[in-house]
């Protein structure tokens, strides 16, 4: 849904990233996505991000894995 609506892209546009681009490993949109997708299943403090990294649905949301055809 976010890919169609562009919510995170538009939200990221509200922030000014003052970090050095060559030192920053992730962009604002990627960091917002991690936070939003982490909060969605109820991980308030994101201390489960290592588990979420291996979670197939989260991989699909992050664009790291292809969805399984149904």
PDB file of N, CA, C and O in Angstrom:
ATOM      1  N   UNK A   1       0.829  -1.179   0.000  1.00  0.00           N
ATOM      2  CA  UNK A   1       0.000   0.000   0.000  1.00  0.00           C
ATOM      3  C   UNK A   1       0.882   1.255   0.000  1.00  0.00           C
ATOM      4  O   UNK A   1       0.588   2.231  -0.690  1.00  0.00           O
ATOM      5  N   UNK A   2       1.958   1.215   0.777  1.00  0.00           N
ATOM      6  CA  UNK A   2       2.827   2.387   0.822  1.00  0.00           C
ATOM      7  C   UNK A   2       3.494   2.652  -0.523  1.00  0.00           C
ATOM      8  O   UNK A   2       3.714   3.808  -0.887  1.00  0.00           O
ATOM      9  N   UNK A   3       3.815   1.609  -1.254  1.00  0.00           N
ATOM     10  CA  UNK A   3       4.439   1.824  -2.562  1.00  0.00           C
ATOM     11  C   UNK A   3       3.496   2.566  -3.499  1.00  0.00           C
ATOM     12  O   UNK A   3       3.940   3.368  -4.320  1.00  0.00           O
ATOM     13  N   UNK A   4       2.206   2.305  -3.382  1.00  0.00           N
ATOM     14  CA  UNK A   4       1.232   3.004  -4.238  1.00  0.00           C
ATOM     15  C   UNK A   4       0.977   4.425  -3.764  1.00  0.00           C
ATOM     16  O   UNK A   4       0.898   5.351  -4.572  1.00  0.00           O
ATOM     17  N   UNK A   5       0.847   4.599  -2.444  1.00  0.00           N
ATOM     18  CA  UNK A   5       0.506   5.913  -1.900  1.00  0.00           C
ATOM     19  C   UNK A   5       1.718   6.813  -1.691  1.00  0.00           C
ATOM     20  O   UNK A   5       1.595   8.038  -1.707  1.00  0.00           O
ATOM     21  N   UNK A   6       2.883   6.209  -1.495  1.00  0.00           N
ATOM     22  CA  UNK A   6       4.092   6.998  -1.272  1.00  0.00           C
ATOM     23  C   UNK A   6       4.114   7.705   0.065  1.00  0.00           C
ATOM     24  O   UNK A   6       4.726   8.765   0.194  1.00  0.00           O
ATOM     25  N   UNK A   7       3.453   7.134   1.066  1.00  0.00           N
ATOM     26  CA  UNK A   7       3.360   7.771   2.382  1.00  0.00           C
ATOM     27  C   UNK A   7       4.744   8.006   2.993  1.00  0.00           C
ATOM     28  O   UNK A   7       5.059   9.122   3.405  1.00  0.00           O
ATOM     29  N   UNK A   8       5.559   6.968   3.052  1.00  0.00           N
ATOM     30  CA  UNK A   8       6.874   7.125   3.692  1.00  0.00           C
ATOM     31  C   UNK A   8       7.774   8.068   2.899  1.00  0.00           C
ATOM     32  O   UNK A   8       8.544   8.827   3.488  1.00  0.00           O
ATOM     33  N   UNK A   9       7.686   8.029   1.592  1.00  0.00           N
ATOM     34  CA  UNK A   9       8.473   8.948   0.757  1.00  0.00           C
ATOM     35  C   UNK A   9       8.090  10.393   1.053  1.00  0.00           C
ATOM     36  O   UNK A   9       8.951  11.259   1.208  1.00  0.00           O
ATOM     37  N   UNK A  10       6.781  10.640   1.128  1.00  0.00           N
ATOM     38  CA  UNK A  10       6.306  12.001   1.425  1.00  0.00           C
ATOM     39  C   UNK A  10       6.661  12.417   2.842  1.00  0.00           C
ATOM     40  O   UNK A  10       7.044  13.563   3.077  1.00  0.00           O
ATOM     41  N   UNK A  11       6.535  11.487   3.792  1.00  0.00           N
ATOM     42  CA  UNK A  11       6.891  11.792   5.177  1.00  0.00           C
ATOM     43  C   UNK A  11       8.379  12.088   5.297  1.00  0.00           C
ATOM     44  O   UNK A  11       8.772  13.018   6.002  1.00  0.00           O
ATOM     45  N   UNK A  12       9.204  11.312   4.619  1.00  0.00           N
ATOM     46  CA  UNK A  12      10.651  11.541   4.651  1.00  0.00           C
ATOM     47  C   UNK A  12      11.000  12.916   4.089  1.00  0.00           C
ATOM     48  O   UNK A  12      11.981  13.530   4.509  1.00  0.00           O
ATOM     49  N   UNK A  13      10.203  13.400   3.144  1.00  0.00           N
ATOM     50  CA  UNK A  13      10.430  14.721   2.577  1.00  0.00           C
ATOM     51  C   UNK A  13      10.217  15.855   3.563  1.00  0.00           C
ATOM     52  O   UNK A  13      10.610  16.990   3.294  1.00  0.00           O
ATOM     53  N   UNK A  14       9.601  15.564   4.699  1.00  0.00           N
ATOM     54  CA  UNK A  14       9.374  16.575   5.734  1.00  0.00           C
ATOM     55  C   UNK A  14      10.601  16.794   6.609  1.00  0.00           C
ATOM     56  O   UNK A  14      10.641  17.731   7.407  1.00  0.00           O
ATOM     57  N   UNK A  15      11.603  15.929   6.459  1.00  0.00           N
ATOM     58  CA  UNK A  15      12.800  16.001   7.282  1.00  0.00           C
ATOM     59  C   UNK A  15      13.974  16.511   6.461  1.00  0.00           C
ATOM     60  O   UNK A  15      14.069  16.252   5.262  1.00  0.00           O
ATOM     61  N   UNK A  16      14.859  17.233   7.117  1.00  0.00           N
ATOM     62  CA  UNK A  16      16.107  17.654   6.507  1.00  0.00           C
ATOM     63  C   UNK A  16      17.215  16.789   7.081  1.00  0.00           C
ATOM     64  O   UNK A  16      17.468  16.808   8.286  1.00  0.00           O
ATOM     65  N   UNK A  17      17.869  16.038   6.220  1.00  0.00           N
ATOM     66  CA  UNK A  17      18.935  15.146   6.653  1.00  0.00           C
ATOM     67  C   UNK A  17      20.256  15.906   6.577  1.00  0.00           C
ATOM     68  O   UNK A  17      20.772  16.162   5.489  1.00  0.00           O
ATOM     69  N   UNK A  18      20.798  16.265   7.739  1.00  0.00           N
ATOM     70  CA  UNK A  18      22.024  17.066   7.774  1.00  0.00           C
ATOM     71  C   UNK A  18      23.274  16.196   7.905  1.00  0.00           C
ATOM     72  O   UNK A  18      24.385  16.708   8.040  1.00  0.00           O
ATOM     73  N   UNK A  19      23.082  14.879   7.863  1.00  0.00           N
ATOM     74  CA  UNK A  19      24.230  13.983   7.980  1.00  0.00           C
ATOM     75  C   UNK A  19      25.040  13.982   6.687  1.00  0.00           C
ATOM     76  O   UNK A  19      24.519  14.289   5.615  1.00  0.00           O
ATOM     77  N   UNK A  20      26.302  13.638   6.801  1.00  0.00           N
ATOM     78  CA  UNK A  20      27.151  13.504   5.617  1.00  0.00           C
ATOM     79  C   UNK A  20      26.670  12.299   4.817  1.00  0.00           C
ATOM     80  O   UNK A  20      26.604  11.196   5.358  1.00  0.00           O
ATOM     81  N   UNK A  21      26.333  12.483   3.536  1.00  0.00           N
ATOM     82  CA  UNK A  21      25.787  11.378   2.740  1.00  0.00           C
ATOM     83  C   UNK A  21      26.730  10.184   2.638  1.00  0.00           C
ATOM     84  O   UNK A  21      26.268   9.046   2.572  1.00  0.00           O
ATOM     85  N   UNK A  22      28.034  10.418   2.624  1.00  0.00           N
ATOM     86  CA  UNK A  22      28.979   9.302   2.498  1.00  0.00           C
ATOM     87  C   UNK A  22      29.177   8.561   3.817  1.00  0.00           C
ATOM     88  O   UNK A  22      29.749   7.471   3.828  1.00  0.00           O
ATOM     89  N   UNK A  23      28.714   9.135   4.931  1.00  0.00           N
ATOM     90  CA  UNK A  23      28.830   8.467   6.226  1.00  0.00           C
ATOM     91  C   UNK A  23      27.515   7.819   6.664  1.00  0.00           C
ATOM     92  O   UNK A  23      27.514   6.906   7.491  1.00  0.00           O
ATOM     93  N   UNK A  24      26.414   8.285   6.116  1.00  0.00           N
ATOM     94  CA  UNK A  24      25.100   7.765   6.507  1.00  0.00           C
ATOM     95  C   UNK A  24      24.836   6.458   5.769  1.00  0.00           C
ATOM     96  O   UNK A  24      24.855   6.418   4.539  1.00  0.00           O
ATOM     97  N   UNK A  25      24.592   5.397   6.519  1.00  0.00           N
ATOM     98  CA  UNK A  25      24.347   4.095   5.908  1.00  0.00           C
ATOM     99  C   UNK A  25      22.945   3.945   5.353  1.00  0.00           C
ATOM    100  O   UNK A  25      22.726   3.182   4.411  1.00  0.00           O
ATOM    101  N   UNK A  26      21.994   4.666   5.927  1.00  0.00           N
ATOM    102  CA  UNK A  26      20.599   4.548   5.515  1.00  0.00           C
ATOM    103  C   UNK A  26      19.998   5.940   5.395  1.00  0.00           C
ATOM    104  O   UNK A  26      20.333   6.855   6.146  1.00  0.00           O
ATOM    105  N   UNK A  27      19.106   6.067   4.431  1.00  0.00           N
ATOM    106  CA  UNK A  27      18.423   7.337   4.237  1.00  0.00           C
ATOM    107  C   UNK A  27      17.271   7.505   5.222  1.00  0.00           C
ATOM    108  O   UNK A  27      16.888   6.568   5.923  1.00  0.00           O
ATOM    109  N   UNK A  28      16.735   8.702   5.256  1.00  0.00           N
ATOM    110  CA  UNK A  28      15.625   9.013   6.160  1.00  0.00           C
ATOM    111  C   UNK A  28      14.431   8.110   5.879  1.00  0.00           C
ATOM    112  O   UNK A  28      13.791   7.623   6.810  1.00  0.00           O
ATOM    113  N   UNK A  29      14.126   7.882   4.600  1.00  0.00           N
ATOM    114  CA  UNK A  29      12.985   7.035   4.258  1.00  0.00           C
ATOM    115  C   UNK A  29      13.172   5.609   4.783  1.00  0.00           C
ATOM    116  O   UNK A  29      12.222   5.000   5.276  1.00  0.00           O
ATOM    117  N   UNK A  30      14.381   5.084   4.679  1.00  0.00           N
ATOM    118  CA  UNK A  30      14.646   3.734   5.180  1.00  0.00           C
ATOM    119  C   UNK A  30      14.513   3.675   6.703  1.00  0.00           C
ATOM    120  O   UNK A  30      13.979   2.706   7.243  1.00  0.00           O
ATOM    121  N   UNK A  31      14.993   4.700   7.387  1.00  0.00           N
ATOM    122  CA  UNK A  31      14.888   4.711   8.853  1.00  0.00           C
ATOM    123  C   UNK A  31      13.433   4.844   9.298  1.00  0.00           C
ATOM    124  O   UNK A  31      13.017   4.206  10.265  1.00  0.00           O
ATOM    125  N   UNK A  32      12.665   5.665   8.599  1.00  0.00           N
ATOM    126  CA  UNK A  32      11.242   5.781   8.911  1.00  0.00           C
ATOM    127  C   UNK A  32      10.517   4.461   8.655  1.00  0.00           C
ATOM    128  O   UNK A  32       9.654   4.055   9.433  1.00  0.00           O
ATOM    129  N   UNK A  33      10.872   3.802   7.564  1.00  0.00           N
ATOM    130  CA  UNK A  33      10.249   2.512   7.249  1.00  0.00           C
ATOM    131  C   UNK A  33      10.526   1.500   8.351  1.00  0.00           C
ATOM    132  O   UNK A  33       9.626   0.765   8.759  1.00  0.00           O
ATOM    133  N   UNK A  34      11.765   1.454   8.839  1.00  0.00           N
ATOM    134  CA  UNK A  34      12.088   0.522   9.917  1.00  0.00           C
ATOM    135  C   UNK A  34      11.232   0.812  11.146  1.00  0.00           C
ATOM    136  O   UNK A  34      10.727  -0.108  11.790  1.00  0.00           O
ATOM    137  N   UNK A  35      11.072   2.079  11.464  1.00  0.00           N
ATOM    138  CA  UNK A  35      10.295   2.459  12.647  1.00  0.00           C
ATOM    139  C   UNK A  35       8.810   2.129  12.461  1.00  0.00           C
ATOM    140  O   UNK A  35       8.192   1.528  13.341  1.00  0.00           O
ATOM    141  N   UNK A  36       8.248   2.514  11.339  1.00  0.00           N
ATOM    142  CA  UNK A  36       6.817   2.295  11.084  1.00  0.00           C
ATOM    143  C   UNK A  36       6.504   0.804  10.995  1.00  0.00           C
ATOM    144  O   UNK A  36       5.553   0.325  11.613  1.00  0.00           O
ATOM    145  N   UNK A  37       7.315   0.069  10.218  1.00  0.00           N
ATOM    146  CA  UNK A  37       7.075  -1.370  10.068  1.00  0.00           C
ATOM    147  C   UNK A  37       7.364  -2.125  11.361  1.00  0.00           C
ATOM    148  O   UNK A  37       6.814  -3.205  11.577  1.00  0.00           O
ATOM    149  N   UNK A  38       8.209  -1.580  12.218  1.00  0.00           N
ATOM    150  CA  UNK A  38       8.454  -2.190  13.518  1.00  0.00           C
ATOM    151  C   UNK A  38       7.325  -1.928  14.497  1.00  0.00           C
ATOM    152  O   UNK A  38       6.985  -2.790  15.309  1.00  0.00           O
ATOM    153  N   UNK A  39       6.748  -0.748  14.422  1.00  0.00           N
ATOM    154  CA  UNK A  39       5.636  -0.405  15.312  1.00  0.00           C
ATOM    155  C   UNK A  39       4.351  -1.128  14.927  1.00  0.00           C
ATOM    156  O   UNK A  39       3.528  -1.441  15.788  1.00  0.00           O
ATOM    157  N   UNK A  40       4.181  -1.392  13.642  1.00  0.00           N
ATOM    158  CA  UNK A  40       2.936  -1.995  13.164  1.00  0.00           C
ATOM    159  C   UNK A  40       2.601  -3.305  13.878  1.00  0.00           C
ATOM    160  O   UNK A  40       1.449  -3.487  14.274  1.00  0.00           O
ATOM    161  N   UNK A  41       3.560  -4.234  14.065  1.00  0.00           N
ATOM    162  CA  UNK A  41       3.203  -5.469  14.770  1.00  0.00           C
ATOM    163  C   UNK A  41       3.303  -5.360  16.289  1.00  0.00           C
ATOM    164  O   UNK A  41       3.131  -6.357  16.990  1.00  0.00           O
ATOM    165  N   UNK A  42       3.581  -4.157  16.809  1.00  0.00           N
ATOM    166  CA  UNK A  42       3.577  -3.960  18.247  1.00  0.00           C
ATOM    167  C   UNK A  42       4.933  -3.950  18.916  1.00  0.00           C
ATOM    168  O   UNK A  42       5.006  -4.103  20.135  1.00  0.00           O
ATOM    169  N   UNK A  43       6.000  -3.778  18.175  1.00  0.00           N
ATOM    170  CA  UNK A  43       7.351  -3.707  18.754  1.00  0.00           C
ATOM    171  C   UNK A  43       7.649  -2.251  19.089  1.00  0.00           C
ATOM    172  O   UNK A  43       8.260  -1.539  18.292  1.00  0.00           O
ATOM    173  N   UNK A  44       7.218  -1.807  20.269  1.00  0.00           N
ATOM    174  CA  UNK A  44       7.301  -0.396  20.615  1.00  0.00           C
ATOM    175  C   UNK A  44       8.712   0.161  20.625  1.00  0.00           C
ATOM    176  O   UNK A  44       8.940   1.280  20.165  1.00  0.00           O
ATOM    177  N   UNK A  45       9.661  -0.606  21.143  1.00  0.00           N
ATOM    178  CA  UNK A  45      11.008  -0.074  21.275  1.00  0.00           C
ATOM    179  C   UNK A  45      11.971  -0.631  20.231  1.00  0.00           C
ATOM    180  O   UNK A  45      13.162  -0.322  20.270  1.00  0.00           O
ATOM    181  N   UNK A  46      11.488  -1.430  19.316  1.00  0.00           N
ATOM    182  CA  UNK A  46      12.269  -2.021  18.232  1.00  0.00           C
ATOM    183  C   UNK A  46      13.455  -2.845  18.724  1.00  0.00           C
ATOM    184  O   UNK A  46      14.447  -2.990  18.009  1.00  0.00           O
ATOM    185  N   UNK A  47      13.363  -3.383  19.935  1.00  0.00           N
ATOM    186  CA  UNK A  47      14.453  -4.230  20.404  1.00  0.00           C
ATOM    187  C   UNK A  47      14.386  -5.621  19.784  1.00  0.00           C
ATOM    188  O   UNK A  47      15.238  -6.462  20.069  1.00  0.00           O
ATOM    189  N   UNK A  48      13.393  -5.874  18.945  1.00  0.00           N
ATOM    190  CA  UNK A  48      13.259  -7.156  18.248  1.00  0.00           C
ATOM    191  C   UNK A  48      13.673  -7.042  16.784  1.00  0.00           C
ATOM    192  O   UNK A  48      13.332  -7.905  15.976  1.00  0.00           O
ATOM    193  N   UNK A  49      14.397  -5.997  16.440  1.00  0.00           N
ATOM    194  CA  UNK A  49      14.700  -5.775  15.023  1.00  0.00           C
ATOM    195  C   UNK A  49      15.532  -6.896  14.416  1.00  0.00           C
ATOM    196  O   UNK A  49      15.442  -7.139  13.213  1.00  0.00           O
ATOM    197  N   UNK A  50      16.344  -7.588  15.220  1.00  0.00           N
ATOM    198  CA  UNK A  50      17.093  -8.723  14.671  1.00  0.00           C
ATOM    199  C   UNK A  50      16.150  -9.852  14.280  1.00  0.00           C
ATOM    200  O   UNK A  50      16.367 -10.520  13.269  1.00  0.00           O
ATOM    201  N   UNK A  51      15.095 -10.072  15.081  1.00  0.00           N
ATOM    202  CA  UNK A  51      14.101 -11.081  14.730  1.00  0.00           C
ATOM    203  C   UNK A  51      13.293 -10.634  13.514  1.00  0.00           C
ATOM    204  O   UNK A  51      12.991 -11.439  12.634  1.00  0.00           O
ATOM    205  N   UNK A  52      12.949  -9.358  13.470  1.00  0.00           N
ATOM    206  CA  UNK A  52      12.172  -8.842  12.346  1.00  0.00           C
ATOM    207  C   UNK A  52      12.970  -8.913  11.052  1.00  0.00           C
ATOM    208  O   UNK A  52      12.390  -9.055   9.976  1.00  0.00           O
ATOM    209  N   UNK A  53      14.280  -8.816  11.143  1.00  0.00           N
ATOM    210  CA  UNK A  53      15.131  -8.885   9.950  1.00  0.00           C
ATOM    211  C   UNK A  53      14.984 -10.221   9.241  1.00  0.00           C
ATOM    212  O   UNK A  53      15.111 -10.296   8.019  1.00  0.00           O
ATOM    213  N   UNK A  54      14.715 -11.288  10.009  1.00  0.00           N
ATOM    214  CA  UNK A  54      14.583 -12.621   9.437  1.00  0.00           C
ATOM    215  C   UNK A  54      13.126 -13.000   9.147  1.00  0.00           C
ATOM    216  O   UNK A  54      12.855 -14.089   8.640  1.00  0.00           O
ATOM    217  N   UNK A  55      12.204 -12.114   9.466  1.00  0.00           N
ATOM    218  CA  UNK A  55      10.786 -12.388   9.298  1.00  0.00           C
ATOM    219  C   UNK A  55      10.389 -12.200   7.828  1.00  0.00           C
ATOM    220  O   UNK A  55      10.519 -11.097   7.296  1.00  0.00           O
ATOM    221  N   UNK A  56       9.902 -13.269   7.158  1.00  0.00           N
ATOM    222  CA  UNK A  56       9.573 -13.159   5.726  1.00  0.00           C
ATOM    223  C   UNK A  56       8.609 -12.021   5.372  1.00  0.00           C
ATOM    224  O   UNK A  56       8.878 -11.296   4.415  1.00  0.00           O
ATOM    225  N   UNK A  57       7.494 -11.827   6.099  1.00  0.00           N
ATOM    226  CA  UNK A  57       6.615 -10.701   5.729  1.00  0.00           C
ATOM    227  C   UNK A  57       7.303  -9.349   5.849  1.00  0.00           C
ATOM    228  O   UNK A  57       7.049  -8.454   5.043  1.00  0.00           O
ATOM    229  N   UNK A  58       8.167  -9.189   6.840  1.00  0.00           N
ATOM    230  CA  UNK A  58       8.888  -7.922   6.980  1.00  0.00           C
ATOM    231  C   UNK A  58       9.881  -7.737   5.842  1.00  0.00           C
ATOM    232  O   UNK A  58      10.110  -6.616   5.388  1.00  0.00           O
ATOM    233  N   UNK A  59      10.473  -8.840   5.378  1.00  0.00           N
ATOM    234  CA  UNK A  59      11.367  -8.761   4.232  1.00  0.00           C
ATOM    235  C   UNK A  59      10.646  -8.280   2.994  1.00  0.00           C
ATOM    236  O   UNK A  59      11.190  -7.499   2.213  1.00  0.00           O
ATOM    237  N   UNK A  60       9.423  -8.742   2.814  1.00  0.00           N
ATOM    238  CA  UNK A  60       8.609  -8.300   1.682  1.00  0.00           C
ATOM    239  C   UNK A  60       8.282  -6.816   1.826  1.00  0.00           C
ATOM    240  O   UNK A  60       8.383  -6.061   0.859  1.00  0.00           O
ATOM    241  N   UNK A  61       7.890  -6.394   3.034  1.00  0.00           N
ATOM    242  CA  UNK A  61       7.584  -4.980   3.260  1.00  0.00           C
ATOM    243  C   UNK A  61       8.783  -4.094   2.986  1.00  0.00           C
ATOM    244  O   UNK A  61       8.642  -2.992   2.455  1.00  0.00           O
ATOM    245  N   UNK A  62       9.960  -4.575   3.346  1.00  0.00           N
ATOM    246  CA  UNK A  62      11.168  -3.786   3.158  1.00  0.00           C
ATOM    247  C   UNK A  62      11.703  -3.850   1.747  1.00  0.00           C
ATOM    248  O   UNK A  62      12.673  -3.171   1.413  1.00  0.00           O
ATOM    249  N   UNK A  63      11.066  -4.676   0.905  1.00  0.00           N
ATOM    250  CA  UNK A  63      11.519  -4.800  -0.467  1.00  0.00           C
ATOM    251  C   UNK A  63      12.764  -5.653  -0.611  1.00  0.00           C
ATOM    252  O   UNK A  63      13.448  -5.587  -1.632  1.00  0.00           O
ATOM    253  N   UNK A  64      13.062  -6.450   0.396  1.00  0.00           N
ATOM    254  CA  UNK A  64      14.267  -7.288   0.364  1.00  0.00           C
ATOM    255  C   UNK A  64      13.977  -8.684  -0.171  1.00  0.00           C
ATOM    256  O   UNK A  64      14.896  -9.386  -0.592  1.00  0.00           O
ATOM    257  N   UNK A  65      12.721  -9.094  -0.159  1.00  0.00           N
ATOM    258  CA  UNK A  65      12.345 -10.420  -0.638  1.00  0.00           C
ATOM    259  C   UNK A  65      11.114 -10.278  -1.514  1.00  0.00           C
ATOM    260  O   UNK A  65      10.327  -9.341  -1.373  1.00  0.00           O
ATOM    261  N   UNK A  66      10.971 -11.219  -2.410  1.00  0.00           N
ATOM    262  CA  UNK A  66       9.772 -11.212  -3.245  1.00  0.00           C
ATOM    263  C   UNK A  66       8.660 -11.945  -2.520  1.00  0.00           C
ATOM    264  O   UNK A  66       8.907 -12.895  -1.777  1.00  0.00           O
ATOM    265  N   UNK A  67       7.448 -11.502  -2.739  1.00  0.00           N
ATOM    266  CA  UNK A  67       6.312 -12.176  -2.118  1.00  0.00           C
ATOM    267  C   UNK A  67       6.094 -13.519  -2.796  1.00  0.00           C
ATOM    268  O   UNK A  67       6.405 -13.700  -3.973  1.00  0.00           O
ATOM    269  N   UNK A  68       5.561 -14.442  -2.037  1.00  0.00           N
ATOM    270  CA  UNK A  68       5.276 -15.782  -2.557  1.00  0.00           C
ATOM    271  C   UNK A  68       3.972 -15.711  -3.321  1.00  0.00           C
ATOM    272  O   UNK A  68       2.979 -15.225  -2.780  1.00  0.00           O
ATOM    273  N   UNK A  69       3.937 -16.184  -4.578  1.00  0.00           N
ATOM    274  CA  UNK A  69       2.685 -16.129  -5.345  1.00  0.00           C
ATOM    275  C   UNK A  69       1.613 -16.990  -4.680  1.00  0.00           C
ATOM    276  O   UNK A  69       1.895 -18.065  -4.152  1.00  0.00           O
ATOM    277  N   UNK A  70       0.391 -16.498  -4.719  1.00  0.00           N
ATOM    278  CA  UNK A  70      -0.717 -17.239  -4.104  1.00  0.00           C
ATOM    279  C   UNK A  70      -1.573 -17.886  -5.156  1.00  0.00           C
ATOM    280  O   UNK A  70      -2.554 -18.553  -4.830  1.00  0.00           O
TER     281      UNK A  70
END
